[in-house]
Amino acid sequence: MSQKIDYLISPKWIAPVIPRSCVLEDYSVAVSQSTISKILPTNEALKNFREAPNISLPDQLLTPGFINVHSHAAMSLLRGIADDRNMMDWLSNWIWPIEEKLVDPSFVLDGTQLAGVEMIMGGTTTVADNYFFPEASSSAFASLGMRAQIGIPVLKFKNNWASDERDHLAKGLTLLNRQQDNSLQSLSLSPHAPYSVTDEGFLRVAELAKKKKIKIQLHLHETSQEIQDSLDECGLRPLARIENLGILNRSLQAIHLTQLNSDEIERLAKNEVHVGHCPESNMKLGSGICPISDLLAKNVNVAIGTDSAASNNDLDMLQEVRTASFLSKAVTNDASQIAAEDCLEMITLNGAKFLGLEHKIGSIEVGKLADLTAIDMSSIALKPVYSPVSQLIYNCTSAHISNVWIDGKRILQNKELSKFNMPELERKVDIWKEKIMSLASKIS
């Protein structure tokens, strides 16, 4: 008698991530409701589950869904508007003035949907996002069925969402006290950066994070100028300052970290801080290079983020982690650094650890949620396939993603998003483009 499941997924290969360095060939994953119920040889699965639908994926690799640990999704509407400028010029003279004029809930909703569509089509099932009007971001990800950590911004500067640091914190507390009704979403506190948050603001963030048992995501040591400004203003490097303020702990998701000395790497490891590495954004803005080989050598958890499409300019996790690998190999003069297996872990299991979700997602294991990505390796440009994981990391891009499941639901089917009005989104994006171009012409 056949057993009851919802469906089978039968790819050529499975890279479960746990156990490490394991690739299963001609195995299937059985899904019941939102959960992985069995992993077994395909010939056995077809006998045991005769009545269940079988999604056959020949020449395809099944992995855990990719996890993007740092994004400002709504800024996809600003993709390419001010390229080839240094970071503070880019922010101060272009991005911030445009945001001041245009950012509102509709901008965030439409821009986040634009980014979410790109991410899902690129195999990303989970994202940690930080932007103004977080309620609109939440609605956008919910409309796509995407798993998300929604960051509540905290900074001392006025913007269209809040008037000052106290207002940011008050609005954030209102959101934190509200009943959460979406199991795919969680909240975090996102103080922008040491230069944009006061000591009092950081102390309040630390207090709230501890009380609510939530993560803190912070841009930290992003540029050499940030370090020098902090030394000039308070006599401390930013990492030392936030450590004194109670922020440097296992709840911290530290983003960028392109400017680290050996003592700071030791302190990150000792305090079990999670690191979000965004190599392409850092390279494009000339910010520096995060020493991930040194961090990993100290057992610091390093995961991968794309940052925004305004500074990247895509949200392709495979290209991002390939860049991370090649960059590390180049700066260390060691081709063994950040191997393909490490890369797959950084965009799956390490991302899950970063979010505190490793017991639910990040690997293909019985009992975990079915957040899964399938990659089509049938193209002649990908043959021959000696090692599916190496091929994935060093050859594939978002263009090779075929199917995506989030919480057991098939969100992307044969490269087509199900149940989403793409023409309407494209129409809205075109309207935003005209508004942004009009503003940009006045700035230039």
C-alpha positions as CSV (number, residue, x, y, z in Angstrom):
1,M,0.0,0.0,0.0
2,S,1.4,3.4,-1.0
3,Q,2.0,6.0,1.7
4,K,0.3,9.4,1.8
5,I,2.4,12.5,0.9
6,D,1.6,15.7,-1.0
7,Y,4.2,15.2,-3.8
8,L,7.6,13.9,-4.7
9,I,10.5,15.9,-6.2
10,S,12.8,13.7,-8.2
11,P,15.9,15.5,-9.5
12,K,19.1,14.0,-10.9
13,W,21.1,15.2,-7.9
14,I,20.4,16.5,-4.4
15,A,22.9,18.6,-2.5
16,P,21.4,18.5,1.0
17,V,24.2,20.6,2.7
18,I,23.9,18.4,5.7
19,P,25.8,16.1,5.7
20,R,28.6,18.2,4.3
21,S,30.2,17.2,1.0
22,C,27.3,14.9,0.2
23,V,25.6,14.7,-3.2
24,L,22.8,12.2,-3.7
25,E,22.2,10.9,-7.2
26,D,18.8,9.6,-8.3
27,Y,17.2,10.4,-5.0
28,S,13.8,12.0,-4.3
29,V,12.4,14.3,-1.7
30,A,8.9,13.6,-0.3
31,V,6.9,16.6,0.9
32,S,4.0,16.5,3.3
33,Q,2.2,19.8,3.8
34,S,5.1,22.2,4.3
35,T,7.7,19.7,5.6
36,I,10.3,17.3,4.1
37,S,9.0,13.9,5.2
38,K,11.4,11.5,3.5
39,I,14.6,11.5,1.4
40,L,15.0,8.2,-0.4
41,P,16.2,6.6,-3.7
42,T,13.9,7.5,-6.6
43,N,13.1,4.0,-7.6
44,E,12.0,3.2,-4.0
45,A,10.1,6.5,-3.8
46,L,8.1,5.8,-6.9
47,K,7.1,2.4,-5.4
48,N,6.2,3.7,-2.0
49,F,4.3,6.7,-3.2
50,R,2.5,5.5,-6.3
51,E,-0.4,7.8,-5.9
52,A,1.5,11.0,-5.2
53,P,2.3,13.5,-7.9
54,N,5.9,13.2,-9.0
55,I,7.8,16.3,-10.2
56,S,10.5,14.8,-12.3
57,L,13.6,17.0,-12.8
58,P,16.1,15.2,-15.1
59,D,19.5,16.9,-15.4
60,Q,18.6,19.2,-12.4
61,L,20.2,19.8,-9.0
62,L,18.0,20.3,-5.9
63,T,19.4,22.4,-3.1
64,P,18.1,24.3,-0.1
65,G,16.6,27.6,-1.0
66,F,19.1,30.4,-1.1
67,I,19.1,32.9,1.8
68,N,20.0,36.6,1.1
69,V,21.0,38.1,4.4
70,H,21.1,41.7,3.5
71,S,19.0,43.7,1.1
72,H,17.2,47.0,0.7
73,A,14.7,45.6,-1.7
74,A,12.7,48.7,-2.5
75,M,15.8,50.3,-3.9
76,S,15.5,48.1,-6.9
77,L,13.6,51.0,-8.4
78,L,16.9,53.0,-8.2
79,R,18.9,50.3,-10.1
80,G,21.5,52.1,-12.3
81,I,20.4,55.6,-11.6
82,A,23.7,56.8,-10.2
83,D,26.4,54.3,-11.2
84,D,30.2,54.8,-10.9
85,R,30.2,57.2,-8.0
86,N,32.0,57.0,-4.7
87,M,29.8,55.9,-1.8
88,M,29.2,59.1,0.0
89,D,28.7,61.0,-3.3
90,W,26.3,58.3,-4.4
91,L,24.3,58.4,-1.1
92,S,24.4,62.2,-0.3
93,N,24.0,63.6,-3.8
94,W,21.8,61.1,-5.5
95,I,20.1,58.3,-3.4
96,W,19.1,60.3,-0.4
97,P,17.7,63.3,-2.4
98,I,15.6,61.0,-4.6
99,E,14.4,59.0,-1.5
100,E,13.4,62.3,0.2
101,K,11.1,63.2,-2.7
102,L,9.7,59.9,-3.6
103,V,9.8,57.2,-0.9
104,D,6.4,56.4,0.5
105,P,4.4,53.1,1.1
106,S,3.6,52.7,-2.6
107,F,7.3,53.1,-3.6
108,V,8.3,50.5,-1.0
109,L,5.5,48.1,-2.0
110,D,6.3,48.2,-5.7
111,G,10.1,48.3,-5.3
112,T,10.0,45.4,-2.9
113,Q,7.8,43.3,-5.2
114,L,10.2,44.1,-8.1
115,A,13.1,42.8,-6.0
116,G,11.2,39.9,-4.6
117,V,10.3,38.6,-8.1
118,E,14.0,38.9,-9.1
119,M,15.1,37.0,-6.0
120,I,12.6,34.2,-6.3
121,M,13.4,33.7,-10.0
122,G,17.1,33.5,-8.9
123,G,16.4,30.8,-6.4
124,T,16.2,32.9,-3.2
125,T,13.5,31.8,-0.8
126,T,14.4,33.9,2.3
127,V,15.7,37.5,2.6
128,A,16.6,39.9,5.5
129,D,15.4,43.3,4.3
130,N,15.9,46.8,5.7
131,Y,14.1,49.9,4.5
132,F,11.7,52.6,5.4
133,F,8.0,51.8,5.7
134,P,8.6,48.2,6.8
135,E,4.9,47.5,6.8
136,A,4.9,48.0,3.1
137,S,7.9,45.7,2.7
138,S,6.1,43.1,4.8
139,S,3.0,43.3,2.5
140,A,5.1,43.0,-0.6
141,F,6.9,39.8,0.5
142,A,3.6,38.4,1.8
143,S,2.1,38.9,-1.7
144,L,4.9,36.8,-3.2
145,G,4.8,34.1,-0.5
146,M,8.4,34.8,0.4
147,R,10.1,34.2,3.7
148,A,11.5,37.4,5.2
149,Q,13.1,39.1,8.2
150,I,11.7,42.6,8.1
151,G,14.1,45.2,9.5
152,I,12.8,48.2,11.5
153,P,15.1,51.1,10.6
154,V,16.6,53.3,13.4
155,L,18.6,56.4,12.6
156,K,18.9,59.9,13.9
157,F,18.1,61.7,10.6
158,K,14.7,62.7,9.5
159,N,13.2,60.8,6.6
160,N,9.8,60.2,5.1
161,W,9.0,57.4,7.6
162,A,10.1,59.0,10.9
163,S,11.1,62.4,12.1
164,D,14.1,61.5,14.4
165,E,15.6,58.7,16.3
166,R,13.0,58.7,19.0
167,D,10.2,58.5,16.4
168,H,11.9,55.6,14.7
169,L,12.1,53.7,18.0
170,A,8.5,54.6,18.8
171,K,7.2,53.3,15.5
172,G,9.4,50.3,15.8
173,L,8.0,49.5,19.3
174,T,4.5,49.7,17.9
175,L,5.4,47.1,15.2
176,L,7.1,44.9,17.8
177,N,4.1,45.0,20.1
178,R,1.7,44.1,17.2
179,Q,0.5,40.5,16.9
180,Q,2.5,38.8,14.1
181,D,0.2,36.7,11.9
182,N,2.5,35.6,9.1
183,S,4.6,32.6,10.0
184,L,6.9,33.3,7.1
185,Q,8.0,36.6,8.6
186,S,9.9,37.9,11.6
187,L,11.0,41.4,12.7
188,S,14.5,42.7,13.5
189,L,15.9,46.0,14.6
190,S,18.1,47.7,12.0
191,P,20.1,50.7,13.4
192,H,21.5,52.0,10.2
193,A,25.2,52.5,11.1
194,P,27.4,53.8,13.9
195,Y,27.6,57.3,12.2
196,S,23.8,57.6,12.0
197,V,22.7,56.3,15.5
198,T,23.4,57.9,18.8
199,D,24.7,56.2,21.9
200,E,21.2,56.5,23.4
201,G,19.7,55.0,20.3
202,F,22.1,52.0,20.5
203,L,21.3,51.5,24.2
204,R,17.6,51.4,23.5
205,V,18.1,49.1,20.5
206,A,20.1,46.7,22.7
207,E,17.4,46.8,25.4
208,L,14.5,46.2,22.9
209,A,16.4,43.4,21.2
210,K,17.0,41.6,24.5
211,K,13.4,42.1,25.7
212,K,11.8,41.0,22.4
213,K,14.5,38.3,21.6
214,I,15.1,39.6,18.1
215,K,18.1,40.2,15.9
216,I,19.9,43.4,15.3
217,Q,21.2,44.1,11.8
218,L,23.8,46.9,11.4
219,H,26.1,48.3,8.7
220,L,29.4,48.2,10.4
221,H,33.0,49.0,9.4
222,E,31.8,49.6,5.8
223,T,34.4,52.1,4.8
224,S,37.8,53.5,6.0
225,Q,36.1,57.0,6.3
226,E,33.6,55.5,8.8
227,I,36.6,54.3,10.9
228,Q,38.4,57.7,10.8
229,D,35.3,59.7,11.6
230,S,34.5,57.5,14.6
231,L,38.1,57.9,15.9
232,D,37.9,61.7,15.4
233,E,34.5,62.0,17.1
234,C,34.7,59.6,20.0
235,G,38.2,58.2,20.1
236,L,37.1,54.7,19.3
237,R,36.7,52.5,16.3
238,P,33.0,51.8,15.6
239,L,33.2,48.1,16.7
240,A,34.7,49.1,20.1
241,R,32.0,51.7,20.5
242,I,29.1,49.4,19.9
243,E,30.7,46.7,22.1
244,N,30.7,49.3,25.0
245,L,27.0,49.9,24.2
246,G,26.0,46.3,24.5
247,I,25.4,45.6,20.8
248,L,28.3,43.1,20.1
249,N,26.8,39.7,20.8
250,R,25.2,36.7,19.1
251,S,22.1,38.7,18.3
252,L,24.1,41.0,16.0
253,Q,24.0,40.6,12.2
254,A,27.0,42.8,11.2
255,I,27.0,43.8,7.6
256,H,30.0,44.6,5.3
257,L,33.0,44.7,7.8
258,T,35.5,45.6,5.1
259,Q,37.8,47.3,7.7
260,L,38.9,44.8,10.3
261,N,42.1,44.2,12.3
262,S,43.1,40.9,13.9
263,D,41.9,42.0,17.4
264,E,38.4,42.8,16.0
265,I,38.2,39.5,14.2
266,E,38.9,37.8,17.6
267,R,36.2,39.9,19.3
268,L,33.6,39.0,16.6
269,A,34.4,35.3,17.1
270,K,34.3,35.6,20.9
271,N,31.0,37.3,20.9
272,E,29.5,34.9,18.3
273,V,28.5,37.8,15.9
274,H,27.1,36.8,12.5
275,V,28.6,38.5,9.5
276,G,26.8,39.4,6.3
277,H,29.3,39.6,3.3
278,C,28.2,41.8,0.3
279,P,31.2,41.6,-2.0
280,E,29.8,43.0,-5.2
281,S,28.3,46.1,-3.6
282,N,31.5,46.7,-1.6
283,M,33.6,46.4,-4.7
284,K,31.3,48.6,-6.9
285,L,31.3,51.4,-4.3
286,G,35.0,51.0,-3.6
287,S,34.4,50.3,0.1
288,G,36.9,47.6,0.6
289,I,37.1,43.8,1.1
290,C,35.7,41.8,4.0
291,P,38.4,39.2,5.1
292,I,36.1,36.2,5.1
293,S,38.9,33.6,5.0
294,D,40.2,35.0,8.3
295,L,36.7,35.1,9.8
296,L,35.8,31.6,8.8
297,A,39.2,30.4,10.2
298,K,38.0,31.7,13.6
299,N,34.6,29.9,13.1
300,V,32.7,33.2,12.6
301,N,29.4,32.5,10.8
302,V,29.6,34.2,7.4
303,A,26.6,34.4,5.1
304,I,26.0,36.3,1.9
305,G,23.9,39.3,1.0
306,T,23.5,41.2,-2.2
307,D,22.8,44.6,-0.7
308,S,20.5,46.7,-2.9
309,A,20.2,46.5,-6.7
310,A,21.0,50.2,-6.5
311,S,24.6,49.4,-5.6
312,N,25.1,45.9,-7.0
313,N,23.2,46.0,-9.6
314,D,21.5,42.6,-9.4
315,L,20.2,40.2,-6.7
316,D,21.7,37.0,-8.1
317,M,23.0,35.0,-5.1
318,L,25.0,32.6,-7.3
319,Q,26.9,35.4,-8.9
320,E,27.4,37.0,-5.5
321,V,28.8,34.0,-3.8
322,R,31.0,33.2,-6.8
323,T,32.4,36.7,-6.5
324,A,33.0,36.1,-2.8
325,S,35.0,32.9,-3.6
326,F,37.1,34.4,-6.4
327,L,37.8,37.6,-4.4
328,S,39.0,35.6,-1.4
329,K,41.2,33.4,-3.6
330,A,42.7,36.5,-5.1
331,V,43.5,38.5,-2.0
332,T,44.9,35.5,-0.1
333,N,46.8,34.1,-3.1
334,D,45.3,30.7,-2.2
335,A,43.0,28.9,-4.7
336,S,41.8,26.6,-2.0
337,Q,40.0,29.4,-0.1
338,I,36.2,29.5,-0.1
339,A,35.6,26.2,-2.0
340,A,32.4,25.5,-3.8
341,E,31.0,23.5,-0.8
342,D,31.8,26.6,1.5
343,C,29.9,28.8,-1.0
344,L,26.8,26.6,-1.0
345,E,26.8,26.6,2.8
346,M,27.1,30.4,2.9
347,I,24.0,30.9,0.8
348,T,22.0,28.2,2.6
349,L,22.8,26.9,6.1
350,N,25.0,29.8,7.1
351,G,22.2,32.2,6.1
352,A,19.8,30.1,8.2
353,K,22.1,30.3,11.2
354,F,22.4,34.1,10.6
355,L,18.7,34.4,11.0
356,G,18.3,31.9,13.8
357,L,16.4,29.6,11.6
358,E,18.8,26.7,11.1
359,H,16.4,24.3,12.9
360,K,13.8,25.1,10.2
361,I,15.6,25.8,6.9
362,G,19.1,25.9,5.3
363,S,19.5,22.2,4.5
364,I,17.5,19.3,3.0
365,E,16.7,17.1,6.0
366,V,13.7,15.2,7.2
367,G,11.6,17.4,9.4
368,K,12.8,20.7,8.0
369,L,10.6,23.0,6.0
370,A,10.5,22.5,2.2
371,D,12.3,25.7,1.1
372,L,13.9,24.3,-2.0
373,T,15.6,25.5,-5.2
374,A,16.0,23.5,-8.4
375,I,18.8,24.3,-10.9
376,D,18.6,23.1,-14.6
377,M,22.0,21.8,-15.7
378,S,20.8,20.5,-19.1
379,S,22.3,23.4,-21.1
380,I,25.2,22.5,-23.3
381,A,27.1,25.4,-21.7
382,L,27.0,23.5,-18.4
383,K,28.3,20.2,-19.7
384,P,30.0,18.0,-18.8
385,V,28.9,17.9,-15.1
386,Y,31.7,16.3,-13.0
387,S,30.6,17.9,-9.7
388,P,27.1,19.4,-9.5
389,V,28.1,21.7,-6.6
390,S,31.1,23.0,-8.4
391,Q,29.1,23.5,-11.5
392,L,26.4,25.3,-9.5
393,I,28.9,27.8,-7.9
394,Y,31.3,28.4,-10.8
395,N,29.0,28.2,-13.8
396,C,25.4,28.8,-13.0
397,T,23.5,32.0,-12.6
398,S,19.9,33.0,-11.8
399,A,19.0,32.2,-15.4
400,H,19.4,28.5,-14.6
401,I,16.9,28.4,-11.8
402,S,13.9,26.4,-12.8
403,N,11.7,25.8,-9.8
404,V,11.4,27.2,-6.2
405,W,9.4,26.0,-3.3
406,I,8.8,28.1,-0.1
407,D,7.1,26.4,2.9
408,G,6.2,23.5,0.6
409,K,4.5,25.7,-2.0
410,R,5.8,25.7,-5.5
411,I,6.3,29.5,-6.1
412,L,8.3,29.2,-9.3
413,Q,7.3,26.5,-11.8
414,N,9.4,25.9,-14.8
415,K,10.7,29.5,-14.6
416,E,7.2,31.0,-14.3
417,L,5.9,32.7,-11.2
418,S,2.6,31.4,-10.2
419,K,-0.3,33.6,-9.2
420,F,1.4,36.9,-9.7
421,N,0.4,39.8,-12.0
422,M,3.7,40.6,-13.7
423,P,2.3,43.0,-16.3
424,E,0.8,45.2,-13.6
425,L,4.1,45.3,-11.7
426,E,5.9,46.2,-15.0
427,R,3.4,49.1,-15.5
428,K,4.1,50.5,-12.0
429,V,7.8,50.2,-12.5
430,D,7.6,52.2,-15.7
431,I,5.7,55.0,-13.9
432,W,8.4,55.1,-11.1
433,K,11.1,55.2,-13.7
434,E,9.7,58.4,-15.2
435,K,9.4,60.0,-11.8
436,I,13.0,59.0,-10.9
437,M,14.4,60.1,-14.2
438,S,12.8,63.5,-13.9
439,L,14.3,64.0,-10.5
440,A,17.7,62.7,-11.5
441,S,17.8,65.2,-14.5
442,K,17.5,68.1,-12.0
443,I,20.2,66.7,-9.8
444,S,22.7,66.2,-12.6
